[in-house]
Every structure is written in C-alpha cells, then in structure tokens.
Amino acid sequence: MSLVSGPGKASATSSRQKLYPEKHIDYIKKLDSRKDELEYWLTEHLRLNGVYWGLTALHLLGCPDGLPRENAIDFVISCQRENGGFGAAPGHDAHLLYTVSAVQILVTLDAVDELETRGLGGKGKVGSFIAGLQDQETGSFMGDEWGELDTRFLYGAFNALSLLGLLDLVDVDKAVSYIQKCENLDGGFGVSPGAETHAGQVFTCVGALAIAGRLDLIDKDRLGGWLSERQVDNGGLNGRPEKLEDACYSWWVGASLAMLDRLHWIDGAQLAASILRCQDPEAGGFADRPDHAVDVFHTHFALAGLSLLKFEGIAEVDPVYCMPKSITSKVFSA
C-alpha cells in the first residue's frame, strides 16, 4: 500500500478560494494505483508514513472509511521487525519515525489489539523498542540503533508511548530536561542544544512538553511572538526568518500556537486563503506552494492546518498528536 505522491500540480487561480474535498478524497484513494510510475518506487522509504498521512487526511475530510481497513492493517503488520519496531515498508529496518506512524494508524483504525494476535509480541514489544532508543546520558531519543539524536525522535517516542499507555517505560523528566536545554533566546527550540530555532522543532518540543504536562516551562508570549512572525505578506507561514512560505508550516506553526493558546496571533483568514491556493482543484491534493506538484505529505498537513482554523467541512484535529480529535478523545478518556 502506498500513499506518497502524485503527478498533479496546484495552481493559483480564482477557483482556489474554496475547498474541493471530493477531489482530495479521490486523489488520496487513487495513490496506491500508480505502481507503474517511477515515483512510486522512488518513495518506498515513505510508504508507512504515507498511509498515516492519507488515512488522517481522509478522516479530516469526513471519509474515515476511504482506505480499506484490513488492507491497511495488513500492511502495517507486514512492516514490523523482530525488535518490535516498524520499517518504512516490508523488509526495511525499523526506525522510530515509522514506528510512530504505525502506532497512529493502528490507533486510528482501533486495531492496536492486532499487535497481540498478528504482530511480534504485542504493544509491549513496540514499547520496549521505543524505550530502548532513549539515550541514558541526555534523556533524548535516537531514531534507530545508529544513534542519531533529534527532538523529532523525542516527540515521536512520547507520542507513540502515550497512545499505547506506556509512557512510564521511559524517563520523562530527563527527556523534559533535555528539551529545556534545546531552548534558545528567542523562545524557540532547535534539533539539539545550541541549534537554530526552527518551526518544525518548535512543534516537536512543544508537543512533547504538552504530552508530559509541562507546558508551564515555556515562555508562551516570547515563543508565540516568534511563531506569529512566521506569517509572510501573502498570508502563508515559513519555518524560519527570511524563508519562503510552505503549506506544511500551517501545521508546524499553527499547531504550536494552538497548544500555546496563541493561534489568534496570526491572521487565520489570510492563512486559509494561502493554503487553498496550494490545492489542485482538478486532480486533487495540495502542494507546498501554488504551481508546484502536489503530494500526500502536503495534502495531509494543509488539511490539518485548515482544521486548526476551524475551516468549514473539515473535522477537528488534535494539535498535539496530529490525529483526528475524535480518535484521541476516545483513547485518553478510556
């Protein structure tokens, strides 16, 4: 199963000022039928992530049954490795980023129990894989056995473990301390201590602190100010100063502001208009910017950004987990 990319292009025309949900639904549902295209095989390393992006986008578009449930579960299980983690596709090495997507898919499909009946040791095996990636010296997390540390991995670990009810397997306090070391004078966060502030890393750190219940450690006004300055003249959002806007930052910046209760610090109407200009009204899908090729990554995050803005016709997204709010509400109320 693949949900990675497509050949369509977004164009900035007057028809772009409304949403075309049926076009986007059709675009996502047809992604797995393009196996005769070179791009399909060049993006195998994103296969499992692509299923998560497509599945979540379909939920936000009000089409939760758009992907065959059993096929999706079969594919996820086929990506699990002996160590409990998941690879991008069958036969690929396990990595934390793919493992997070696997957990999010199974939770969304109410299929976590499939890990017990068809997986390699149940959710405890998955939890052990993730916990084993925590660096005991710093409290951060590696992506895989090769040792790269990144705040993306820390957030991913917190995300997946909390969804599985296994956050107690790791040293949360030590991880939180590491996040604090990644904070910069502008109030933002980088990939590691001393690294430049980047909106994507801001999201991972704010999201991890939200899961840990430690948003009190953030200077919300200072960070909110830096995030609100990411809005450029055309209404879009960029990831760093002096960079071009990108539809996916409607999520990374928007969700961070939402968690900080500062989303109203940007012009939501201008942002929504900017996102809509990135859609292909004929073939469906969203691109990073108008007139660029659409792909399922930007389709997912563009729709999630519109959801944050409470755009009509899009279901509510959870700003911490980037999953349908209806799903996470059930998980954490159980």
N, C-alpha and C positions, 0 to 999 in steps of 0.2 A: 504494500500500500504506500502511495506517495502523495504528499500534499506539499509540494515545494515551490514550483514556479510555473509561469505561463507566458505565452508569447504576446499577449495583448499590451496595449500602451494606453496610458492616461493622457488626456488632452484637456487643455484649459479652454473650454467653450462655455457659452451661457447655459448649456444643458447640464452643466456640472454643479449647479447650485441646489440640486435636490439629490436625495439618495436613491439608488437603484437596487434595492435589496434582492429582488429576484435574480437580477443579473449576477450579483455577487454570490448568491447561493449556487446558481448554475456553474459559475466559474470554479468554485471550490469542489463541487461534486464531480466535475469532469477532470480534475487534476490527475487522477490515477489512471486515466485512459490515454495518457500521452507517452506510452512506453516506446514508441517509435521515434521519439525525439532525443537528440544527443543530450539536451539539457537535463532530461530526466535522469540519465545515468551519471552525469557530472555532479548532481546534487544528492547522491546517495548518502553522503555524510550528514544530511539534514533530514533524512526520512522520518525518523521518530518525532523530531521537533515539529516537522510539517504536519503530522497528524494532530498534534496538540493545537497548533495554530489554526488549522482548518476546523477542527471539532469545536473549539471555543468560539471561533467566528460564527459558525453555524448556530450555536446556542444564542449568541447575542443577536443574531438576525431572526430569531424565533423559529429556527428549523433544527431542533435538537436531534431529530432522527435522520438528518441528512446523510450521515455516513452509516453504512451497515454495521450495527453494533458488534456482532460476532466476528466479523472480519477485522474490525479494529482491535478487539481483544486478542484475537489470534496473532495479529501482527506484533502487538506489544509483547506478549509472552514469548514469541519467537526471538525477540531481541535480548532476552535475559541471558546473562552469562553465569558460569558456575560460582563466581564470587558474590552473586546476588544483585550486582549492578546491571545496567542496561547499556547496550551499544546503540549506535545510530540506526543500524539495520542488522538483520541476522548475520552473524559471523564477525561483526565489528567489536572491537574492545570496549569494555564498559567504561563509562565516563559519567561524572556526576550530572552534567547538564542534560544528558539523555535520560538518566535515571529520574530526574525531576519531571521531565515531560511524561515519562511512563507512569509515574505516580499520579500526575494531574489527569491524564487520560483515564486511568482506571477509576479514580475517584469520581470524575465527571460521569462515567458510564455505570457507576455503582457496581464496580467489578473488582474491588480490592480482594474479595474472597477468592477470586480466580488464582491469586498467587499461592494460596494454600492447595487448591485442587490440581492446578496445572503448572504452577511455577516451580522454582527451585528452592523451596524452604519457607515460603510464606513471607508476610511483610516483615517478620523479624530478620530474615536473611537480607532483605533490602536495607533495613535499618542498620544492620551490622556493617554492611558495605559502606554506607554513608558515614557512620560514626568512625569507621576506620580511616577515613580521609581527614579527620581533624588533626591539625598539627599540634602536638602536645606542648611545644615550646611557645608558640604565639597564640594559639586558640583559633587561628584561621583554618581554612579548609583547602585541600588540594582538589584538583579536578579528577585526577586519577593517580595511579601508582608512581607516575613520573615526577610528581612533587611540585607542580606549578601552583602557587598561591594566588588567589584573586578574590576580591569581595563578592564577585558574582557567585563563586562556589559557596561562600559562607551563606549568602542569602538562599541559594538553592537548597543547601542542606537544611536550613531552618524551615523552608517552605515544605519540602517533602516530608521531613520528620514530623512536623506539626500536623500535616494532613493525615499521617499514619498513626498519630497519637504516640509517637516515640521520641519526642524532643528531649526527654530525660536521658537518652542514651549519650548525649554529648554535654560538654562543659559550656553551658550557655553563658555564664558570667565571664569566662575567659574570652569567649568569642566577642561578647559585647565590649570588653576592654580593648580588643584589637580594633574594632570599628572606631572607637574613640581615638585611637592613635592615627587613624586614616583621615581624621577631620582636619580641614585646612582653615586658614584665617578668614576666608570668605564664607565660612559656614558650611561649605560643601565637602564632598568626600572623593577620594581617588581610589585607584585599584589597590593601592598599598600605602603604608605610611610615607608621606613626602611626595606622593604622586599628584599630578594635576587634577583639580576638580573636574568631573565630567558628569553630565546629567544621568547617564546610564548607571554609573557607580553610585551616584546620589540615591537613585531608586533602590539599588540593592542594599545599601546601608540603612536607609530609612525603612525599607520593608523588613529587613532583619530585626531592626530595633522595635518595629511595630509588633512583630511576632513574639519577641522577647518581653513585650510590655515595658519598654524603656524609651519611649519617645520623649520622655522628660529630659533626656540627656542632650536633646537638640535645641539649639538657639533657633526657634521656629521663624522669628522675624528676619534674622540675618539670612538664613538659608532660603526662606521664602522670597526675600528680595533678590537673591542671586538667581533663583529659578524663574521669577517673573521677568527678569531681564533677558531671558532666552527668547522672548517673543519679538520677532522681527517685523519690519514695516508691512509686509504682506499678510500678517496675522499668524504665520507659521512659527514653529519653535525649533531652535537649534540646540545642540548638545554642549557647546562651548562658545565663548565670545568670538566674534568675527567669523563664524562658520555659517554655511548655508542651512536653511531650514530643512527638515526631513519629517515626513508624516509620522514616522515611528516615535519621534520625540513628543508627539501629542500624548503618548503614553508615559514615557520615562519622566518627562517633566510634569505632565498633568497628574499622574498618579502620586508622585511625590508631594505635589502641592495639596492634593486631596487628603493624603494622610496627615499633612500638617495643618489642615483646615485653612488653607490659603489659596484654594483654587480660584476664588473670586478675585485674586490679584492680577489675573490676566483677562484679556478680552475674549470671552468664550465665543461670542458670535463671529469674530474675525478668525479665530482658530478653526471653528467648524467650517467656515467658508473655505479656508485654506486646505483643510483635509478633503473636502468634497471636490476640489479642483484636481485632486490626485487620483480620482477614480476613472475607470474606463466605463462610460455609460452604455457601450455596445457589447463588449465581451465580458465585462465584469472585472473585479479586482481593483486594488489600489497600488500605486507606485510610491516611491519616496517623494517625487516631485512631479508636477504636470509634464506630460510628454515623454515620460520615461516608461520603461517596461514594468508592468505590474508583476507582483509575486505574492505568495500567500503570507510571508512574513509581514510585509507592509499592510496587506489586507487585514490581517488579524489586529495589528496594533493601531491602525487607523480607526477601525470599528471600535476598539476598546477605548480609544481617545474620545470618539463621539459619544460613547456610553457614559464616560465620566462627565461629559457636558449635558447629559440627560437628553440627548437628541431623540426626537420622536421616532418610535418604531424600533428602537434598539434596547435590548434588555439590560438590566443593571449589572455592571461588572464589579468585582471586588478589587479595590485599588491595591490591596496588599498582595493578593495571590494571582491576579490577572486570570481569574476564572469567573464563571457566572456566579453572581451573588446568591442565587437560589441554591446553588450546589454547596458553596462554603457555609452558608447559613445552616444547612442540614447537618453538615459534618460537625460543626462546633456547637450545635445545640443538642446533639445526640448524647 
